[in-house]
């Protein structure tokens, strides 16, 4: 059984405007704890967790066997700035990034590329939420 979600991550999941049937992209999913919690919240929707670390994706896959079997959850090794929808993959309604350098200002050039890549993977009007360690905020796609 996967470990319980931390209070901080649970508060983020609770703050997101999730609804059943949504398609959600978690950027920088690490070992997948929040990704699994998102999958529970959206019911028959779909959550994709991405991370640039192969080790993190291996951990996420190992800890998600039951949820992966339902088809509502998937993981992919990929950096945010290189993310593109796979052939036939439907766009996402919402994306969330928690302490991801491309979105929290640590790497501004990468951030521009990542915002453009994520915007292209969202439905028109899709929303991106970022938490760099302070509070969760919705990002605007001004220059992406």
PyMOL commands that set and color helices and strands:
alter all, ss='L'
color gray80, all
select helices_A, chain A and resi 7-15+33-41+54-62+65-70+80-82+108-121
alter helices_A, ss='H'
color red, helices_A
select strands_A, chain A and resi 23-27+46-51+73-77+92-98+122-131+137-139
alter strands_A, ss='S'
color yellow, strands_A
deselect
rebuild
show_as cartoon
